[in-house]
Amino acid sequence: MVESFEQLSGLSDQELVGEYNSIARHTALGLGFYRDEIHRRQLERSAAEMESLTTRIYRLTVCVAVLTTISVAASVVALAVAVSG
């Protein structure tokens, strides 16, 4: 059993799961436990969704930058043709 916060912080994920499993056998769970787990899962899904949206926004930004560059180049070419012609 972990006796201090420092010891708890030093545990690997597997060790922490092992500690949890050994303590959970002798613990009565309340509704708060289930509410917290539901909330944790919702946060996990939200974080994954935000990461996906961030990737899409980045790709869209790159596309807009490329298209803007092409548009400026086309305008410069059209202006050069108009001035020389």
N, C-alpha and C positions, 0 to 999 in steps of 0.2 A: 504494500500500500504506500502511496505517495504521502509524504509528511509535510512538504513545503511547496510553495509556488515554484521555486527554482527547480525542484526535482520534477514537478509536473511539466514545466517548460522544457526540461531536458529530455523528456521521453520522445521516442520516435512515434509515428502514427500507429504502427503495429503494437507497440508497447502500451500506448494509450487505449487502444481498442481492447487489448487484453485486460487492462485494469478495469475498464468500463464493464466488460462482460463478467468479470469475477464479482464485482460489486452489485451488478444488476440482478444477479440471482437472489440476492437477499434484500432487495429494495422493493417497496410498494410504489407503483407509479401513480401519479395524480394526473388530472386532466391537463395541467400546465405542461407536463412533459410532452404530451401529444400535440398540444397547441404550438409549443416551441419547435417541434420537429416539422410540423406542417409549414410553419413560417420559414424555417431554414430551407426547406425544399422549394418554397415559392421564391425565396431570395436567390437560390441557386439557378432556378429556371430564368428568373429575371436577368441575372448576370450573364447567362449564356445568350439570351435574346439581345441584350445590350451589346455584347461583343459582336454578334452577327450584324446588328444594325450599324455599328461603328465601321465594320469592314465594308458594308454596302455604301455607306456615306463616303468613305475614302475612295472607293472605286468610282463613284459618281463624280467626286471632285476631280479626280485625274481625268476622266472623260471630258468634263466641262473645260478643264485647262487646255487639253489637247484641241478641242473644238474651237475654243477662243483663239488659240494660236493660229489655227488654220484660217479662221475668219479674218484675223488681223493681216495675215500674209496675203490672203485673197484681196483684201481692201487695198493693201499697199501696191500689189500688182495692178489692180484696176486703176488706181490713181496714177501710177507710173505710165500706163498705156494711154490714159486720157491726156496727161500732160505732154507726152511725146507725140501724140497723134494729132 
